[in-house]
Amino acid sequence: MRVTLHTPAAAVLVGKQSICSCRSLGTMSIPPSYSDLGKAAKDIFSKGYGFGIVKLDLKTKSQNGVEFNTSGSTNIDTGKAGGSLESKYKLKELGLGLNQKWNTDNTLTTELSVEDQLAKGLKVALDTSFVPNTGKKSGKLKTGYKRDYMNLSCDVDFEGPVVHSAAVLGYAGWLAGYQMAFDTAKSKLVQNNFALGYKAADFQLHTNVNDGTEFGGSVYQKVNDRLETAVNLAWTAGSNNTRFGIAAKYQLDNDASLSAKVNNASLIGIGYTQNLRP
């Protein structure tokens, strides 16, 4: 069992930081999904920074393999509190997975998945949500196919006519990705994104173009076993609003880390994470 405690102090931001560990593309295995391109840099900037929020995460695993994740948070300024309970269970021999999550907004989500059964590398999942108070229901069919050099996905929302799909190809550390959303009712592309990048053991480069108007890039560098750094840059065509930031994470020991970031708007964030173990 592991407990992670997040406690703010003055202007200090607190959170938990995790860096994606993906199989190296140097030996050329499965590339990451489109949403995970540049994830290492994104995590340095985004995870663990919550202004005026106290958050507690609890993770544990039962003897029969069921994982339980409990999260609770409160906003110091408004006093609003919230939480969620998530359970994950897998039958590896059958390739079945069941994830259920409930939050204090009284929303229940369930995902049932089958992996590597219909075909090697193919995952099919049914993702549903239900709000008992209103009776609102929603569902989505998600498919993914992962093999050496490629990672493909296609999602269909039962509530709307939009189909989301993405593809990432990788070779010798180089990555190229494309993401689209197609409105079948209007026979029109509503999202058209491209990405290029490079991934090594301690270095990642990521660039992307969204709908031909939004441009972005990031660099991630693992300096040593304790220090990780990241830089990001973004701008929009036809606008002078350029966004630039620098961030770093320093691992104090196995259970404590210190994070800091600053951007071109002179906003500074500092975070401290402490894992509590029984």
C-alpha positions as CSV (number, residue, x, y, z in Angstrom):
1,M,0.0,0.0,0.0
2,R,1.2,3.5,-0.8
3,V,-0.1,6.8,0.4
4,T,0.9,10.1,-1.3
5,L,0.2,13.3,0.6
6,H,-0.1,16.7,-1.1
7,T,0.0,19.7,1.2
8,P,0.4,23.3,0.1
9,A,2.3,25.9,2.0
10,A,2.0,29.6,1.1
11,A,2.7,29.8,-2.7
12,V,4.1,26.3,-2.8
13,L,2.4,23.9,-5.1
14,V,2.2,20.3,-4.2
15,G,1.7,17.2,-6.2
16,K,2.7,13.7,-7.3
17,Q,5.0,13.4,-10.3
18,S,5.3,10.4,-12.5
19,I,7.2,10.0,-15.7
20,C,6.1,7.7,-18.5
21,S,8.4,4.7,-18.9
22,C,8.0,3.4,-22.3
23,R,10.0,0.6,-24.0
24,S,13.0,2.0,-25.8
25,L,12.7,2.6,-29.5
26,G,16.4,2.1,-29.9
27,T,15.7,-1.6,-30.2
28,M,12.5,-0.6,-32.0
29,S,9.5,-1.9,-30.1
30,I,6.0,-0.4,-29.8
31,P,5.9,3.4,-30.1
32,P,3.6,5.4,-27.7
33,S,0.1,6.4,-28.5
34,Y,-0.5,9.8,-30.0
35,S,-1.7,11.3,-26.7
36,D,1.5,10.1,-25.0
37,L,3.9,11.7,-27.5
38,G,6.0,14.2,-25.5
39,K,4.5,12.9,-22.2
40,A,7.7,13.0,-20.2
41,A,7.9,16.8,-20.7
42,K,4.1,17.2,-20.2
43,D,4.4,15.5,-16.8
44,I,7.2,17.7,-15.6
45,F,5.0,20.8,-16.3
46,S,1.5,19.6,-15.4
47,K,1.5,16.9,-12.7
48,G,1.7,17.9,-9.1
49,Y,0.8,21.6,-9.4
50,G,-2.4,22.6,-7.7
51,F,-2.8,26.1,-6.3
52,G,-4.6,26.1,-2.9
53,I,-5.4,22.4,-3.0
54,V,-4.8,19.7,-0.4
55,K,-4.9,16.3,-2.0
56,L,-4.4,12.7,-0.7
57,D,-4.0,9.6,-2.9
58,L,-4.2,6.1,-1.6
59,K,-3.2,3.1,-3.7
60,T,-3.4,-0.5,-2.6
61,K,-3.7,-4.0,-4.1
62,S,-5.6,-7.0,-2.7
63,Q,-4.3,-10.6,-2.6
64,N,-6.5,-11.6,-5.6
65,G,-5.0,-8.8,-7.8
66,V,-7.7,-6.1,-7.5
67,E,-6.2,-2.6,-7.5
68,F,-7.9,0.1,-5.5
69,N,-7.1,3.8,-6.1
70,T,-8.7,6.4,-3.8
71,S,-8.3,10.1,-4.2
72,G,-9.6,13.0,-2.1
73,S,-9.0,16.7,-2.4
74,T,-10.2,20.0,-0.9
75,N,-9.9,23.6,-2.1
76,I,-8.6,25.8,0.7
77,D,-10.3,29.0,-0.7
78,T,-13.7,27.6,-1.4
79,G,-13.8,24.7,1.0
80,K,-15.2,22.5,-1.7
81,A,-14.1,18.8,-1.3
82,G,-14.2,15.9,-3.8
83,G,-13.1,12.4,-4.2
84,S,-13.1,9.3,-6.2
85,L,-12.8,5.5,-5.8
86,E,-11.4,3.3,-8.6
87,S,-11.0,-0.4,-8.9
88,K,-9.1,-2.4,-11.5
89,Y,-9.2,-6.1,-12.1
90,K,-7.5,-8.1,-14.8
91,L,-7.8,-11.8,-15.9
92,K,-4.5,-12.0,-17.7
93,E,-5.1,-15.6,-18.9
94,L,-8.3,-14.4,-20.7
95,G,-7.1,-11.0,-21.6
96,L,-10.0,-9.4,-19.8
97,G,-9.9,-6.1,-17.8
98,L,-12.5,-4.4,-15.7
99,N,-12.2,-0.8,-14.5
100,Q,-14.8,0.9,-12.4
101,K,-14.7,4.4,-11.0
102,W,-17.1,6.5,-8.9
103,N,-16.7,10.1,-7.8
104,T,-18.5,12.4,-5.5
105,D,-20.3,14.0,-8.4
106,N,-22.2,10.7,-8.4
107,T,-20.9,9.6,-11.8
108,L,-20.1,5.9,-12.3
109,T,-17.8,4.9,-15.2
110,T,-17.1,1.3,-16.3
111,E,-14.6,0.0,-18.8
112,L,-14.6,-3.6,-20.0
113,S,-11.7,-4.5,-22.3
114,V,-10.4,-7.5,-24.2
115,E,-6.7,-7.6,-25.2
116,D,-4.6,-9.9,-27.3
117,Q,-7.5,-12.4,-27.8
118,L,-9.0,-11.5,-31.2
119,A,-5.6,-10.7,-32.6
120,K,-2.1,-10.2,-31.1
121,G,-1.7,-6.5,-30.2
122,L,-5.5,-5.7,-30.6
123,K,-7.4,-4.2,-27.7
124,V,-11.2,-3.6,-27.8
125,A,-12.9,-1.8,-24.9
126,L,-16.4,-0.6,-24.1
127,D,-16.4,2.6,-22.0
128,T,-19.6,3.6,-20.3
129,S,-20.7,6.3,-17.8
130,F,-23.9,6.6,-15.8
131,V,-25.3,9.4,-13.6
132,P,-28.0,7.9,-11.3
133,N,-29.3,11.3,-10.3
134,T,-30.3,12.3,-13.8
135,G,-30.3,8.9,-15.5
136,K,-27.8,10.2,-18.2
137,K,-25.9,7.5,-19.9
138,S,-23.1,7.5,-22.5
139,G,-20.9,5.0,-24.2
140,K,-17.8,4.7,-26.4
141,L,-16.3,1.9,-28.3
142,K,-12.5,2.1,-28.2
143,T,-10.0,0.0,-30.3
144,G,-6.3,0.0,-30.3
145,Y,-3.7,-2.0,-32.3
146,K,0.0,-2.1,-31.2
147,R,2.8,-3.8,-32.9
148,D,6.5,-3.1,-33.6
149,Y,6.9,0.3,-35.4
150,M,3.2,1.2,-35.1
151,N,0.4,2.2,-32.6
152,L,-3.1,2.7,-34.0
153,S,-6.4,3.7,-32.4
154,C,-10.0,4.4,-33.3
155,D,-12.8,5.5,-31.0
156,V,-16.5,5.7,-31.8
157,D,-18.8,7.7,-29.5
158,F,-22.3,6.3,-29.3
159,E,-23.8,9.7,-28.6
160,G,-22.4,11.5,-31.6
161,P,-21.4,11.0,-35.2
162,V,-17.7,11.8,-34.7
163,V,-15.1,9.2,-35.1
164,H,-11.7,9.8,-33.5
165,S,-8.6,8.0,-34.8
166,A,-4.8,8.3,-34.5
167,A,-1.7,6.6,-35.8
168,V,2.0,6.7,-34.6
169,L,4.9,5.2,-36.5
170,G,8.3,4.8,-35.1
171,Y,11.8,3.8,-36.3
172,A,15.2,4.0,-34.7
173,G,13.9,6.5,-32.1
174,W,12.1,8.8,-34.6
175,L,8.3,9.2,-34.3
176,A,5.7,10.5,-36.6
177,G,2.0,10.8,-35.6
178,Y,-1.3,11.8,-37.0
179,Q,-4.6,12.4,-35.2
180,M,-8.0,13.2,-36.8
181,A,-11.7,13.5,-35.9
182,F,-14.2,12.9,-38.7
183,D,-17.9,14.0,-38.5
184,T,-19.8,11.3,-40.4
185,A,-23.0,13.3,-40.5
186,K,-21.3,16.2,-42.3
187,S,-18.6,14.1,-44.0
188,K,-16.1,16.7,-42.7
189,L,-12.8,16.6,-40.8
190,V,-13.2,18.5,-37.5
191,Q,-9.7,17.8,-36.2
192,N,-6.4,17.4,-38.1
193,N,-3.2,17.1,-36.1
194,F,0.4,16.2,-36.9
195,A,3.3,15.4,-34.7
196,L,7.0,14.6,-35.1
197,G,9.5,13.6,-32.5
198,Y,12.6,11.7,-31.3
199,K,12.9,9.5,-28.2
200,A,16.1,8.2,-26.6
201,A,16.8,6.7,-23.2
202,D,17.4,10.1,-21.6
203,F,16.3,12.6,-24.2
204,Q,12.9,13.4,-25.9
205,L,12.0,15.9,-28.6
206,H,8.4,16.6,-29.6
207,T,6.8,19.0,-32.1
208,N,3.1,19.2,-33.1
209,V,0.8,21.2,-35.4
210,N,-2.9,21.3,-34.5
211,D,-5.4,22.1,-37.3
212,G,-2.7,24.1,-39.0
213,T,-3.0,27.0,-36.6
214,E,-1.5,25.9,-33.3
215,F,2.2,25.0,-33.1
216,G,4.0,23.5,-30.2
217,G,7.2,21.8,-29.1
218,S,8.9,20.4,-26.1
219,V,12.3,19.0,-25.0
220,Y,12.9,16.6,-22.2
221,Q,16.3,15.8,-20.7
222,K,17.1,13.3,-17.9
223,V,20.4,14.8,-16.6
224,N,21.0,12.0,-14.1
225,D,19.2,9.6,-11.9
226,R,17.9,12.5,-9.7
227,L,17.4,15.5,-12.0
228,E,15.0,15.8,-14.9
229,T,14.4,19.0,-17.0
230,A,11.9,20.1,-19.6
231,V,11.3,23.0,-21.9
232,N,8.1,23.8,-23.9
233,L,7.1,26.4,-26.5
234,A,3.7,27.1,-28.1
235,W,2.2,29.7,-30.3
236,T,-0.9,30.3,-32.5
237,A,-0.8,31.5,-36.1
238,G,-2.0,35.1,-36.4
239,S,-1.3,35.9,-32.8
240,N,1.7,37.4,-30.9
241,N,0.9,35.3,-27.9
242,T,3.9,33.0,-27.6
243,R,4.1,30.7,-24.5
244,F,7.4,29.5,-23.2
245,G,8.3,27.6,-20.0
246,I,11.1,25.8,-18.2
247,A,10.6,23.1,-15.6
248,A,12.7,20.7,-13.5
249,K,12.2,17.8,-11.0
250,Y,14.8,16.7,-8.5
251,Q,14.4,13.4,-6.7
252,L,15.5,14.0,-3.1
253,D,15.3,10.3,-2.1
254,N,13.1,7.3,-3.0
255,D,10.0,8.9,-1.5
256,A,10.5,12.6,-1.8
257,S,10.9,15.0,-4.8
258,L,11.0,18.7,-5.5
259,S,9.6,20.3,-8.6
260,A,9.8,23.8,-10.0
261,K,8.6,25.6,-13.2
262,V,8.6,29.1,-14.6
263,N,7.0,30.6,-17.8
264,N,7.4,33.8,-19.8
265,A,4.5,35.4,-17.9
266,S,6.7,35.3,-14.8
267,L,4.5,32.7,-13.1
268,I,6.5,30.4,-10.8
269,G,5.4,27.1,-9.4
270,I,7.1,25.0,-6.7
271,G,6.0,21.5,-5.7
272,Y,7.0,19.0,-3.1
273,T,5.9,15.4,-3.1
274,Q,6.2,12.9,-0.2
275,N,5.2,9.3,-0.4
276,L,4.1,7.8,2.9
277,R,4.7,4.1,3.3
278,P,3.5,1.8,6.1
